């Protein structure tokens, strides 16, 4: 008999009677909706100046609420495997210590909701917990395959908009300086750096999917998507875009040998490389903007075009202190200054999304936070190393919690692949590994985080193999017979 609460009907108690298969199907679709919510909501501020990127944070809230409900169901139904307990608890601790950091931060409102047009405050961390936990509770390979398709779908949506930005209308990143028109792509990720991160995961998923899939239509879609992603990634003009492309190509080559796929499918690596090469050729030919040579613009994008011009979250860069055209100089400067900030408040940090605040040295009677921040040259709101950024804004205990979530996820993802030996397990592990590595040279955002935390949670999911299912069924039958005899 189906379970009910307070003598209500069976239909009204679908949660109590939900099977693992039903939950997995619902969870994968919920996670796809969550991953698509931010880019879809970002369309509004991209097409009109009357709306801000607070709409993007609204998309995160919609997806986050969906997955918080799904995570609660997973916890109620005890779908979280024993191995995933540590990373799930670590994610909970990340949120819990975030509350302590919020209380001790500079601005309670920003701590909770995030900086205007960034939106990665404590509420965002809670939603990330929901994404991770929901994915970790998935029990079916088909659901994981659906989720991987969704990640590729997020990449396609971002890339479609990026093509418009490259060849047509570019709202925020048409120029990388007063003179250089580069038509830099940001898609619906709000920053070219965040777009490169999203596309790294999408490209890895597409390439591995092409290499391993037996479905011809799926392979055609994936190889076309891979070429498109590679093409667009080069138009982010970032170090992370180049590194992400290389990582994805290496992952595809490894997939061919690790999963014993036909060697001919290495053509996807060539096709993807050709897409990237075509982008560079177009730039060097002077077809795009007014530049005639390809190079990275990390400093100008991260500090000037994004943080200073788009978000008003930092001051302008000081050219007498750093060489804005040297990514190593820019990132080294940011990291060193962030480490000094950590040393001043190692326990609770500055408060979520408030890295710029302790750097402020003048106010001049200004009252609006955006005006105050932009009036202070040489300060920045993001350091492009998520581990340093976490320690600086939410304290070293938060960094420890982050490590306790990511390291077990990597270990479990690798073990899951060794046990299941299929494309879904391999993809989950590769995407998690890619995300963990990218955090050393980039940082989180509300556009990227739903994709990454869904992938990392999937790496922790315990999915039974067919052999294990049959063994369990035999054991159940044996126990049933024994109970009848007794």
C-alpha angles and dihedrals in degrees: 000000000000117000119250138181122229092349093297123150125279092246092055089055098053091135093060091046097042114126125218090253093051091048093048091051092048093044094052091050092045091052092049089052089050093049092049096043097077096048092043092051089046090064089077098060090038093060100037136039090210092077129059130214088263082095088067090055087051088058090052089051092052093049091040094054091049092053095042087059091047091048090052090052090050091052092046092049092043093235093147108104120231092250092056095054094089097051092042091050089046090055088050090051089050089058093042095053088044087066090055090048090048092054091051096041128109097248123026094200094053091043090057103037102021130241114314110276091011102066100186102129130127093296089059090053090053090052091049087056087054093051093048096045094045091052093044090058096057112119105181132076092216090058091051090050089052090051091051089052087052092054089054088048091055088053092050092051092050092045094051090056090043091060089058089050093048098046103022136006119014115178104183110012108038089116130038090190137359090278106028116084104189102154092224115201121234099159110193092321095091094230133050089230092055090045090054089053093050092047092049090062093040092049092048090050092047095048094047089045091053093047095050107029121105091195109099095204091050091050092051092050092047097049091048089048091049092053090048094048092050091049093050094043091063089056090062085072090210138132090232090055092055093043091047091052092051092047092051094049092050090049091053092051091049090048091058092057100032093051095034093237122169109282090226088073089072081087085088089067090053092046092050092048089049090055091053091045092052090055092053092047092053091052093047090049090057093243093128118062117313100305123105102190135057122237140135123271100191096140096047092045099045099038107025112023098034111025099030105030105028104031104021086221098129142031122254115278119264108234091197090062104039139021100237091197093058110080092195092054093047097047093042091052092049093047094048093049090047091053089055089053090051090053091056096053110012097159106055103004126211094307126266114314094358103109091124095055101078088048094060111113103171137034103173094196094302118146107186112084093222091054092048094049096046091049090064110079117208099029124114137192101210133046111200096233111083094202093056091041092053092050092046098048103031104019137255092285087063090051089052090050091049090052091049089055098044103040095053089044090056093046093047092046091054093046091048090055092048089051101040099030095200140122095256094056092043092050093049091051094046094049091049091048091048091051093048091050094045090055087070091064102024142029141235126274136177090252095054104031098071090056095045098044091047089053093045091049090050089055087060095048117114110223118178119230120229089255091054091047092053091048090051092049092051091049091050092051091048092051091047091054091047091052092050092052090049 
